[in-house]
């Protein structure tokens, strides 16, 4: 589910995107740190589950650096034991070459 590539998804609220991702058992990867940290807190307080929120800071990985994003995600996910290991987790994505 890539909101950036889909006009309909781009027009949805962050809440809707997180809910749609949770329904599909997918994590959200986003540069929208402020809004998704707020959502993560609200969902935790409301005992709502999601399948991960991966926050990316543009100072760490540029938005145009798709290869860097993929390598960093692979590094994040490689040691995780199960598909839903990011369930209810909010994490910052670091560079893959660290």
N, C-alpha and C positions, 0 to 999 in steps of 0.2 A: 504494500500500500504506500505509494509515493505521492504525497500530496503536492509536492513541487511540480510533478508532471501531469497533474489532473486538475483541470479548472474547477470541477465540481467539488473535489476535496479541498482545494485551496480556499473555497468560499465557506467552508464549514468552520465552526468554532474549534478552539483547541480542545474543549471539553468533548465535543462530538468526535474529533479525531482520536482522542484517547479511548473513548468508549468503543468506537469502531475497532480500534486495534485490539482492545481487550476482548471483544466479542470474537475476534479472529485468532486470539491467542498469540498476538504479535507484540513485540516491543516497539516503542516509538523512539526514533533517533531524531534529535532536534537541536537546532541552534537557538531556539526560542527559550532560553534558560529561565528568565524571570517568570514567564507565564506557566511553564511546566513545573517549576519548583512550587509555585503556588497551588497548582492542580494536584501535585503529588501530596502536599500537606493536606489539602481538603479531602482527597480520596482516603488518605490514611485515617484522618479524624472521623470520616464517615464510614470507615471499615469497608471501603470499596476496593476490590482487587484489580490489578492490571498485570500485564506480563512484561513490565520493565519500561523505564524511561531512561534513555541514554542521552545525556546532555553533552553537547560539543561546543567548546568555546572557539571562536574564530581565530583567537591568538594561538591556539594549540594546533588546530587543523583548519586550514582555509576551506571555505564552503566550496570553492571550485576544485579542490583537491580530492576528487572522487577516489583515486587510488589510495591516498592516505587514509581516507575514511574507511575503505574496505579493509586495508591491512590492520588498522587499529581495532575494527570490529572483530576481525578474525582473532587477533591477539586477546581481546576481551573474552570472547566466547570459547576459545580452544580448551581451556582448563575446566570449563563448567560441565558438571556431570550429567545434566538432564536438559531437555528442551525448555523447561519452564524454570530454570535456575535463576532467572531475573525476575521472577514473579514478585511483585510488590517492591522491587528494588529500583532506586533512582541512583544513577551513577554518572560521573563525568568520564568521558572517553579521553584517554591519553594517547599520545603519539605511539605508533607501532614500533618505532626504532629506539625507544627509551630503554 
